Amino acid sequence: MSSDAGLTHDAKPPRPSAIAGYEDWPAYVQQHPRYQAHTAEAQELADALGVPDVPQPPEASVHWEETYDGVTTSQLSWQLGFGPRSTGWLIRPAGVPGPLPGVLALHCHGGNKFGGADRLVELPASHPLAANARPGYDGRAMASDIARQGFAVLAHDSFAWGSRRFDLSVPPWRTGSALEARRAQWREDGVVPSEAEVYNAAAGCHEETVAKTAGLLGTSLAGMVAHDDLAALEILAALPDVDPDRLGSIGFSGGGGRSLALAVLSARIKSYVVTCMMTTFQSLLPAYLDAHSWLLQTPGLWKLDDWPGLTARSGADRLLVQYALGDELFPEDGMRAAHRMLDSLHNPANGSPAAYTGSFWPGGHVFTAAMQQEALAFLSSSLGARETQPLSPLSYQGPS
């Protein structure tokens, strides 16, 4: 007869939740059918991404509203069927009556999940996030600039970002180990990290856990982000001063991928912009896959279509794709191959109703002020906005 008496065992603490703040996420996906798209081609993308159905748009609450620098900015929030409450900002040209064309401004990945759409919005000086340096956007508040051109703009935190981020205060073990290694490096370097830096270091590792959880549930990180984007689009379309027949979307980097997916999944999008997020999947092999997040790399997506080919599944009338020739995340040959594919796919001679514009710019993975000017002019032209304020002057040489 054996006994453990007298033996000592190292007691491990309880294993923490791997999806803290989102414990209701699995039940939500399991209890909701797949999102029903407007065409068979769009449905194939919804199925590939595993987008859950989006019930009736939730009611948005207004927390504050302030007019400054020619725009009226309102902070909104709404509760989706799982996870934390979503924060969004609605920006409109001050004193301009509706109905206005609407734009959903989609934030990038940026390795910054502590924040979300705040990087796109010019906030009051009193707001704690007002000093955001907006890396990647040339220091500009893109959503506020779009509103000055006569649009109602909604910029929201999507699944896993900003107000919708996971609770990593007690990280799961794998994430915690990676974070401790990062803390050790900070200590060695004499760096005292900010709260945001600590969170983003943890979230960088945790994204793999989120992607694994999504796969287990039959969805994907991109599918869950698309779910949140579709809900935000319905909120924008339902606003009383917005023309639901003149809606567009715009995004840089990961936001550009979101813009493309949204334009395929929803018939509401009439015009959209994809910036620094277009290539062929083949060009990512073998060296460039490691540069990207799970937002781009949904398992099985390539079997459905190449990235440029997905645009042909959208019912939008117009598409602008902006390429940066020095983009460190995409090889130039892949971008140029994508451009040729898009040029052919959207050629009126081939029966395509959608008009494609592609522009190549110098520089790296940055949505420069000049590129933003081109994108705003494109949206204004395609959606019929009435410019209310000119943009500040720039040294602008045009695409190359």
Secondary structure, DSSP 8 states (H G I E B T S, - for coil): ----TT-----------TTTT-TTHHHHHHHS-B---SSHHHHHHHHHHT-B---S----EEEEEEEETTEEEEEEEE--SSSS-EEEEEEEETT--S-EEEEEEE---TT--S--GGGGS---TTSTTTT---TTTTT--HHHHHHHTT-EEEEE--TTSGGG----SS--HHHHHHHHHHHHHHHHHT----HHHHHHHHHHHHHHHHHHHHHHHT--HHHHHHHHHHHHHHHHHHSTTEEEEEEEEEEETHHHHHHHHHHHH-TTEEEEEEES----SGGGTTTTGGGS-TTT--TTHHHH--HHHHGGG---SEEEEEEETT-TTS-HHHHHHHHHHHHHHT-GGGT--SEEEEEEESSSS---HHHHHHHHHHHHHHHT----S-----------
